[in-house]
Amino acid sequence: MTNIKNDLFLKALRGETVSRPPVWIMRQAGRYLPDYRKLRDKYGFFERCFTPSLCAEITVMPIDQVDTDAAILFSDILVVPMAMGMEVTIEDGKGPRLPNPIRSKTDVGKLTLNQIQEKLTPVFEGIRATKSALGGRVPLIGFSGTPWTLLCYMVDGKGSKDFSVTKSFCYREPALALQTLDLIADAVVIYLKEKIKAGVDAVQLFDSWGGILSHEQYFSWSYPFIKKITEAIAPFAPVIIYTKGANFALKELDATAASGIGIDWTIQPVAARGLVTRAALQGNIDPTILYAPANVIKYKTKEMLAAFGTNKYIANLGHGILPDISVDSVKVFIETVKTYE
């Protein structure tokens, strides 16, 4: 493995003493960057994901332009259902569509684990191209959706505010739902192990829709599969778990093998520190604060840093960056963290 010149991010995940918190931004590879938008206008979404040279170019953009302490691979969580045999389309501005969603045992029977390495070879080649382009400057993060979040798209067939179709599937076909979640977990483990072999230095699990679940639902349909994946992957690379809107599960997430727990902006740092005592915390400024004037961004960022402290902490947003945030505002946020004492 290449020696990494700036390894603050990995040190923070290992709980080592650092001079300042490392910083990166969820969804930093794209959306808000003008150079990314030029590529978006030229190439389709999955063309960008599956062309190794484009994947590398997009992933490295924020490192070159805003100087974060880690890169996150440009990809999408829905490459996993694709590799399992489902059709997925994405139109810019319209979101994902899975035209043949899972509704029955027959549909589940069509899912396969046999083609993940082959179908996602371009992703793994993209990792190798990205590592080469980074030249050991910063660590590279790979990611996946969690089984619950992936199931939401695989059953509903598109984005939703409540994923009621998926919830009804889980209640109508409880055994089949758990079987499907377990199968997706196996797919994610294969996928992440291949990403680590290709060269990512850490992985993040996005449980984007964990927050639509009740406490009971979360511990039936999401948590067990997050735990299974984390235990399988942690011996090979640090794992960060990010569940949006499910602060009630932080203590249990800290009890997994994860090195880091990502949090959204709805929890106070002191409360998060009380619940997560072993793993590093990551987050949690509200992304909309980056719309504020520079002096407000600086003040709010310093306030966040003071509340979390330097150790076992990675500065980030509480969710993905919004597409119309200015690059200058991002630079103010990054620079405030980098000069924090």
N, C-alpha and C positions, 0 to 999 in steps of 0.2 A: 504493500500500500504506500502511496506517495506520502512523504512527509508534508504535513499541512502547516503553512507558515503562521496563519492565524487560527489557533485551535481553541479560542475562548469558549465557543459554543459547546464543544465536546467536554472541556474542563468543567463547565457549569453543570452539564448533565452527569458528570462523574462526582459532583459535589466538591471539587477542588477549589481552593481559594483563588479568586480572580481579582484583577485590579479594578475592573468595572464589569457591569453585566454585558454579555453579548446581546446583539440585537439583529433581528430579521423581521420580515413582515409576511404574514399569510397572504397568499395570492400576489406575491411581489413580482412574479415572472409574467408581466403582461398587464392588460387592462388599462392602467393609468399612464403607461409609457408611450409617448408618441411614436417611437421607433417600432414598438410592438404593434401598434394600430396599423402601421404601414404594411407589416407582414400579414396581419389579419385580413386586410383588404385584398391581399394578393393570393393567399392560400386558405383552403378550408380548415375547419377546426382540427379534425382528426389527421389531416395532411400535415398540420403543424406538429401534432403529437407523435406521428409515426414516421417523420422524416428526421433521422438522427442529427443532421447538420442544422436543421431549423430548431429542433428541440434544444440543442446545445446553444445556439445563438440567443434564443429567447431566455433560457435559464441564466445565462451569464450577463444579460443586459443590466439587471439591477446591481450586480456586483460592480460592473464598470461605471454605472451611472449614479447610484446612490450609496454604494460602498457598504452593504450589509455584511455582517459577520458569518453568514451562512447562505448558501444557495439552496433553493428547493426546485426539484426537477419540474420542468413544464410538462404536464400530463393531465390526466383526468381520472377521477375515481371510476368512471364507467367503462374503462378498458377491461376491468375484471369481468363484468357480465358479458362483454364482447368475447373475451377469451373463453368463457364458459359456453358459448354458442348462441348468444342472443344478438339480435340486430339492434344497433344503437345509432341514432342520428342526432346531430346537434346543429341547429341553425343559430347563428349569432343573433342575439336579441330575443330568441324564442325558446331557448333552453332545450334540454334533451327529450328525445322521444324514443320509446321502445315499443314498436308497433305490435309485437306479439308477446304481451306480458304474461307472467305466470298466474294461472288461475286454478290449476288442477294438478293432480298427481302425474298425469301424462306430460304436462308442461315441465314439471320438475325433472321427470325422467329424461328429458332431452338435454339437460345441463350436463356438462362434462368437465373433468379435470385434466383430460389427456392432452389438451392442445395449448395449455397456458404458455409453456416455454416457447413453443413454435409461433403461436399467434402474436405473442408480445415481444418477439425478437427485436423489432425496431425500437421498442422502449429501452431494452437492455443495451442495444447499440447506441441509443441516444445518451445513456448514462456514460458509456465509455467515451463518446465524443465530448460530452460535457466535462468529464474529468480531465481530458486532454486540454480543453479550452481554459479550464480554471487554472491549470498548472500548479495545483497545490496551494492556491491562495487562501481558500476557505473550505470548510466541509460542505458536502453535498447531502441534502435530505431527500429521501424517497418517501412516497406516501401511498396510502390506500384508504378507501372508505371502510367503515366497519361493516360487518354483516347486516346489522339492522338498517343502516343508512342505504346500503346497496339494495337490500330487499325492498325498501320503499319504492325505489325506481323500477325494480324488476317486476313488482306486482302492480303498482299504480300505472306504470308505463310512461310517466312524465312527472314533472315537479308538481307539488301540491302544498297547500298550507297545513293540512292535517293528516294527509295520507290515510284517509278513512278506509280506502279500499284495502290497503295493506293490513290495517288493524282488524278489519272484518275477516280477512283471510286467516289471520292468526287465531281469531276466536272460532271461526267455522271449521278450520282444519288445524287444530293445535299441534298434533303430532307431525303433520306434514310441514307446518311452518318451522318447527324446531329442527326437523330433518334438513330443510332447505337452508336455514341459518347456519347449521353445522357444516353443510357442504360448501357454502360461501366462505366460511372461516377456513376450511381446508384450502380453498382456492387462493385466499389472501395470503396464507402461510407460504404456499408454493411461490406466489408472485413476489412477495417481499424477500424471500430467501434468494431468488434469482436476482433481484435488484441489488442485494448486498454483495452477491458474487460479482456482479457487474461493476461495483465500486461505490455505491452510496455509503456514507459514513454513519447515518442514523435514519430512522424512519418515523413518520408520524401517522397515526390512525385518526381519521376525521369521522367523528360520530355527529355529523351535522344535524341529524334529525332525532338525536337522543332526547332532546328537550321537549318533544311532543308527547313523550311517554309519561305515564304516572310512575310513581315509585315502584309499584308492584310490576307493572309492564316492563320497566327498564331492567329490573333484576331477573326477569324471565326471558326477555327477547333481545337484550343488548349486552348487558354486563358479562354473562357467562362466555360469550363468544369473543369479546374484547380480551378477557382474561386468558382464554385458550390461545389466541394469536400472540399475545404479549409473552406468555410463557414459552412459546415455540421460537419466538424471534429474539428475545432478550439475550440469549447466550451468544448471538452472532453480531448484534449491533444495538445501540441504545434505542429505546422506543419511547416516543412521546404520545400520550393519549389526549386528544382534544374532544370534549363533549360539549356542545353548545346548549346552554339552558338546563343543564342537569347538575347543578351545584350540590344537590342532595346526595350525589354519588361520589363526591370527591374523596371521602375517607376510604371507601371501598376501592376506588381506582388507585389510591396510594398503596393499598395492600397487594396490588399486582406486582409484576416484575418490571413495571415501567420505570424508566429513568427520569421522565418528565411528565408533568400534567399541565395541559393548557387550560386556561380559564377565560371565560368571557367577562364583559365589563359590569355584569350585574352582581358581582360579589366584591366585598371590600377586601383589600390585601390582607388585613389582619385576620379576617375570618378564614380566608383561604389558607393562610399559614397555620392556623389552628387545626385545620382539617388535613392538610398535606404536610406531614412532618418528615417523611423519608425522601420522597422524590423532589426534583427541582420543579419550581413553578414557572410557567410561561404565560405571558400576557401583560396587561389586560385592558389597555386604554381603548375607549370607544372610538372606532374608526372615524366617526363624524367629527371628532375633535380636530382632525386634520383639515377641516374646512375653516377653522378659526384663524385669526391673525397669528403671525409668527410668535409674538410675545406670549400669547395664550397657550400655544402648542408647547413652548419651552416650559412655561410654568406648570402646566398639567403633566408633562412628561417627568419633570423633576419631582413633582408631588408623588407620582407613581413610583419612581425609583426610590425615594426616601421611605415610602411605605413598605416596599418589598425588601429593601436592603440589597447588598451586592451579591451575597453567596447563594448558591442553589437557586438562581433566578436568571431567566432569559427574558429580555424586554421584547415585547411584540404588541400587536393590536389584539383586541378581544375577539376579533373575527377578521374576515378577509378585507383587504383594502378596496375602497369603492372606486369605480372606474373614472369618475370625474375629479378625483383629488389631484391637486397640482404636484408636479415633481418637486418643486421648490419646498412645498410643505412637508413632503416625505423627507427631504434632505434636512430640514430643521429638526424633525423628530429624531432621525438617525444621529445627527451631529450632537444633539443634546444628550443622548445616551452615551455617545463616545467620549464626550468631554466631562461626563459626570464624575464628581469626586465626593 
